[in-house]
Amino acid sequence: MGIYLNPENDGFRNAVRSEIYVDKTGLIAYTNKYLNTQQQYICVSRPRRFGKSMALTMLAAYYSRGCDSAELFGGYKIEQEESFREHLNRYDVIFLNMQRFLIRARDQKVTEYLEKVVIDEIREVYGDLFSDKETVLAAVLERIYMKTKKKFIFLIDEWDCVMRERQESEAMQKQYLDFLRDLLKDQPYVALAYMTGIL
């Protein structure tokens, strides 16, 4: 459907079609246990090349209402789990790759650029529920939740790249952490926040 809101399942489809694919769909059953609980914030830190990004494309393919992934998961471990059909392609997913935003923001503030492009995409689906003037992503999602009671799953790849690659800018790091707190902490619209990084 979109790049940031409800992505398609192409990334995971490419992974399972690869010459070597190890079934990691058990991670989905584990993650399902924490949906809509106080443990809904999951952060995975591993070294590079350990499959963090692939895991996020798998979770996006599973949760995103922007695609139909039942056939794609056929024959894998998750298909045997009770929770498989209950959550399959039932959520609005927001998938963010912070490395990409850091590169594309250039002279702008990273979070301001992120909010602009993500809100633009959300507007295509939910634009009638919030003001055209709204520029704060958390406020947009609060408004959508107030009107629809729909919760979002956040998948954030390379969440820590701002901390790693902008060490000289404490102001940028603080602004980014404040953005994440406002977006995710104790927000009624969060069903799950799954973040990966190497810190």
C-alpha positions as CSV (number, residue, x, y, z in Angstrom):
1,M,0.0,0.0,0.0
2,G,2.6,2.6,1.1
3,I,6.3,2.9,1.9
4,Y,5.8,3.9,5.6
5,L,2.1,3.2,6.3
6,N,1.1,-0.4,5.6
7,P,3.9,-1.5,3.4
8,E,3.5,-4.5,1.0
9,N,5.1,-7.8,1.7
10,D,7.8,-7.6,-1.1
11,G,10.8,-7.5,1.2
12,F,9.8,-10.7,3.0
13,R,8.7,-12.4,-0.3
14,N,12.3,-11.7,-1.6
15,A,13.7,-13.2,1.6
16,V,11.8,-16.5,1.4
17,R,12.6,-16.9,-2.3
18,S,16.3,-16.6,-1.7
19,E,18.6,-19.5,-2.0
20,I,19.1,-19.6,1.7
21,Y,16.3,-18.8,4.0
22,V,16.0,-19.8,7.7
23,D,12.5,-19.9,9.1
24,K,12.4,-17.2,11.8
25,T,8.6,-17.0,11.9
26,G,8.6,-18.2,15.5
27,L,9.5,-14.6,16.3
28,I,5.9,-13.6,15.2
29,A,4.3,-15.9,17.8
30,Y,6.6,-14.4,20.4
31,T,5.7,-10.9,19.4
32,N,2.0,-11.6,19.3
33,K,2.1,-12.3,23.0
34,Y,3.1,-8.7,23.7
35,L,0.6,-6.9,21.5
36,N,-1.5,-4.4,23.6
37,T,0.3,-5.2,26.8
38,Q,2.7,-3.2,29.0
39,Q,5.5,-5.2,27.4
40,Q,4.6,-3.9,23.9
41,Y,8.0,-2.1,23.6
42,I,10.6,-4.4,22.1
43,C,14.2,-3.4,21.3
44,V,16.5,-5.8,19.6
45,S,20.2,-4.9,19.5
46,R,22.5,-7.2,17.6
47,P,25.7,-6.8,15.5
48,R,25.4,-6.1,11.8
49,R,24.3,-8.9,9.4
50,F,22.3,-10.8,12.1
51,G,19.0,-10.4,10.2
52,K,17.4,-7.5,12.1
53,S,16.1,-5.8,9.0
54,M,14.8,-9.1,7.5
55,A,12.9,-9.7,10.8
56,L,11.2,-6.3,10.4
57,T,10.2,-7.0,6.8
58,M,8.8,-10.3,8.1
59,L,6.8,-8.5,10.8
60,A,5.6,-5.9,8.3
61,A,4.4,-8.6,5.9
62,Y,2.6,-10.4,8.8
63,Y,0.9,-7.4,10.5
64,S,0.3,-4.9,7.7
65,R,-3.2,-4.5,6.4
66,G,-1.7,-3.2,3.2
67,C,-1.2,-6.8,1.9
68,D,-2.5,-10.3,2.0
69,S,0.3,-12.6,3.3
70,A,-1.5,-15.8,4.2
71,E,0.0,-17.8,1.3
72,L,3.4,-16.3,1.9
73,F,3.5,-17.7,5.4
74,G,2.1,-21.1,4.4
75,G,4.3,-24.0,5.5
76,Y,6.3,-22.0,8.0
77,K,6.3,-22.4,11.8
78,I,4.0,-19.5,12.5
79,E,1.2,-21.1,10.5
80,Q,0.8,-23.7,13.2
81,E,0.3,-21.2,16.0
82,E,-3.1,-20.3,17.4
83,S,-2.5,-16.6,17.1
84,F,-1.6,-16.9,13.4
85,R,-4.9,-15.9,11.8
86,E,-6.0,-13.6,14.6
87,H,-3.3,-11.0,13.8
88,L,-2.5,-11.7,10.2
89,N,-2.7,-8.5,8.1
90,R,-5.0,-6.8,10.7
91,Y,-3.0,-3.7,11.8
92,D,-1.9,-0.4,10.5
93,V,1.8,-0.6,10.4
94,I,4.3,2.3,10.4
95,F,7.7,1.1,9.1
96,L,10.5,3.5,9.6
97,N,14.2,3.1,8.5
98,M,16.0,5.8,10.5
99,Q,19.2,5.4,8.4
100,R,17.2,6.5,5.3
101,F,15.7,9.5,7.1
102,L,19.1,10.5,8.4
103,I,20.5,10.5,4.8
104,R,17.5,12.2,3.2
105,A,17.0,14.9,5.8
106,R,20.2,16.7,4.7
107,D,20.1,20.1,6.3
108,Q,16.6,19.7,7.8
109,K,16.0,18.2,11.2
110,V,15.7,14.5,10.9
111,T,12.5,14.2,12.8
112,E,10.8,17.2,11.0
113,Y,11.6,15.5,7.7
114,L,10.3,12.2,9.0
115,E,7.1,13.7,10.3
116,K,6.4,15.5,7.0
117,V,6.8,12.5,4.7
118,V,5.0,10.0,7.0
119,I,2.1,12.4,7.6
120,D,1.8,13.0,3.8
121,E,1.4,9.3,3.4
122,I,-1.0,8.9,6.3
123,R,-3.1,11.8,4.8
124,E,-3.8,9.7,1.7
125,V,-5.7,7.1,3.9
126,Y,-6.9,9.2,7.0
127,G,-6.7,12.8,5.7
128,D,-10.3,13.5,6.6
129,L,-9.7,12.8,10.3
130,F,-7.1,15.5,11.0
131,S,-6.2,19.1,10.0
132,D,-4.2,19.8,6.9
133,K,-2.1,22.1,9.1
134,E,-1.0,19.4,11.5
135,T,2.7,18.7,11.4
136,V,3.2,16.6,14.6
137,L,3.0,12.8,13.9
138,A,2.0,11.9,17.4
139,A,-0.9,14.4,17.3
140,V,-2.1,13.0,13.9
141,L,-2.1,9.4,15.3
142,E,-3.9,10.5,18.5
143,R,-6.6,12.1,16.3
144,I,-6.9,9.0,14.2
145,Y,-7.2,6.8,17.3
146,M,-9.8,9.2,18.8
147,K,-12.0,8.8,15.7
148,T,-11.4,5.1,14.8
149,K,-9.9,3.4,17.9
150,K,-7.4,1.8,15.5
151,K,-4.0,1.1,17.0
152,F,-0.7,1.1,15.1
153,I,2.3,-1.2,15.1
154,F,5.6,0.7,14.8
155,L,8.6,-1.1,13.2
156,I,11.7,1.1,13.5
157,D,14.9,-0.2,11.8
158,E,18.3,1.4,12.8
159,W,16.6,3.3,15.6
160,D,20.0,4.1,17.0
161,C,21.7,5.5,13.9
162,V,21.2,9.1,15.1
163,M,23.0,8.2,18.3
164,R,25.8,6.5,16.4
165,E,26.3,8.8,13.5
166,R,25.6,12.2,15.0
167,Q,27.6,11.8,18.2
168,E,28.9,15.4,17.8
169,S,25.3,16.8,18.0
170,E,23.9,16.4,21.4
171,A,21.0,18.7,20.5
172,M,20.0,16.5,17.6
173,Q,20.2,13.4,19.8
174,K,18.1,15.0,22.5
175,Q,15.5,16.2,19.9
176,Y,15.4,12.7,18.4
177,L,14.9,10.9,21.8
178,D,12.2,13.5,22.7
179,F,10.5,12.7,19.4
180,L,10.5,8.9,20.1
181,R,9.2,9.5,23.7
182,D,6.3,11.6,22.4
183,L,5.5,9.2,19.6
184,L,5.6,6.0,21.6
185,K,5.6,6.3,25.3
186,D,2.2,5.7,27.0
187,Q,0.3,6.5,23.8
188,P,-3.1,4.8,23.4
189,Y,-2.6,4.3,19.7
190,V,0.5,2.0,20.2
191,A,-0.2,-1.7,19.8
192,L,3.4,-2.6,19.5
193,A,6.8,-0.8,19.0
194,Y,9.5,-3.1,17.7
195,M,12.9,-1.4,17.2
196,T,16.2,-2.8,16.0
197,G,19.7,-1.4,16.2
198,I,23.3,-2.2,17.1
199,L,23.9,-0.1,20.2
